[in-house]
Every structure is written in C-alpha cells, then in structure tokens.
Amino acid sequence: MILSTLLAAASVPVTPEWTPTVGIIISVSSLVVLLLSLKIQYPLVGPKLPILPISIPAFIGAMAFGHVIGIGIVLGLTNIGRL
C-alpha cells in the first residue's frame, strides 16, 4: 500500500512556480467568472456588497470558481508547454 502511494507521488508532473503571468491568468479568469455571475437568477440574495451589484456569497463563490478555472488553465498551459 505504501509502495503504491510512493510510486503515484513519483509520477506527479511538475507544477509551475508562481510568476506574474500565472497571477494575471488567475485574476482574469476570476474577473470573467465574476462578470458571468451577474447573470445568475438571484444575484442579490444575502448581504450586499457596497460597490458591486452582487451579494457577498455570490462574490465569494465567483472568486472561488474563478480560481479553480484559472488553476485549470495554468496547469493546462503548463502541460502543453506554453507556460
């Protein structure tokens, strides 16, 4: 059991280090998801943000999903050798 875990850990590909390019990709993907979240059916359920026309839970969810999408983009670009 331990041997198979060590073998699986040895085959994990190298992930990229943080660079400004990685930060820009994750920031842009978070912004795009935030803009898309303005189109949800009930964006104002819960406490409101003072600046944006969206609630705090929707904002946190959009930022979390944006980070997940951004990480996927970064790992995909790293895998094909573009980053």
C-alpha positions in Angstrom: 0.0 0.0 0.0 2.7 2.5 0.9 4.8 1.5 -2.1 1.9 2.2 -4.5 1.4 5.6 -2.8 5.1 6.4 -3.3 5.0 5.3 -6.9 2.0 7.5 -7.5 3.7 10.5 -5.9 6.7 10.0 -8.0 4.7 10.3 -11.2 3.1 13.6 -10.5 4.1 16.2 -13.1 6.0 19.3 -12.2 3.7 22.3 -11.4 4.8 25.8 -12.4 6.1 28.2 -9.9 4.2 31.5 -9.3 5.1 34.2 -11.9 3.2 37.4 -12.8 1.8 35.5 -15.8 0.2 33.0 -13.5 -1.2 35.8 -11.4 -2.6 37.5 -14.4 -4.3 34.3 -15.7 -5.9 33.6 -12.4 -7.0 37.3 -12.0 -8.5 37.4 -15.5 -10.4 34.1 -15.0 -11.8 35.3 -11.7 -12.9 38.6 -13.3 -14.6 36.7 -16.2 -16.4 34.4 -13.7 -17.5 37.4 -11.6 -18.9 39.1 -14.7 -20.7 35.9 -15.6 -22.1 35.6 -12.1 -24.0 38.9 -12.6 -26.3 36.9 -14.9 -27.5 34.4 -12.3 -31.1 34.2 -11.4 -31.0 35.6 -7.9 -27.6 37.6 -7.5 -28.8 39.7 -4.6 -29.9 37.1 -2.1 -28.0 37.7 1.1 -25.9 40.6 2.3 -25.0 43.0 -0.4 -21.6 44.4 -1.4 -21.5 48.2 -1.3 -19.8 48.6 -4.7 -20.9 45.7 -6.9 -24.5 44.7 -7.7 -24.0 41.2 -6.2 -24.3 39.6 -2.8 -21.3 38.6 -0.7 -22.0 34.8 -1.0 -22.2 35.1 -4.8 -19.0 37.2 -4.9 -17.1 34.6 -2.8 -18.5 31.7 -4.9 -17.5 33.5 -8.1 -14.0 34.2 -6.9 -13.5 30.6 -5.7 -14.8 29.2 -9.0 -12.6 31.7 -10.9 -9.5 30.5 -9.1 -10.4 26.8 -9.9 -10.8 27.7 -13.6 -7.6 29.7 -13.5 -5.7 26.9 -11.9 -7.0 24.6 -14.6 -5.9 27.0 -17.3 -2.4 27.3 -15.8 -2.0 23.6 -15.5 -3.3 23.0 -19.0 -0.9 25.6 -20.5 2.0 24.1 -18.5 1.1 20.6 -19.7 1.2 21.7 -23.4 4.4 23.7 -22.8 3.1 27.2 -23.4 3.7 28.4 -19.9 
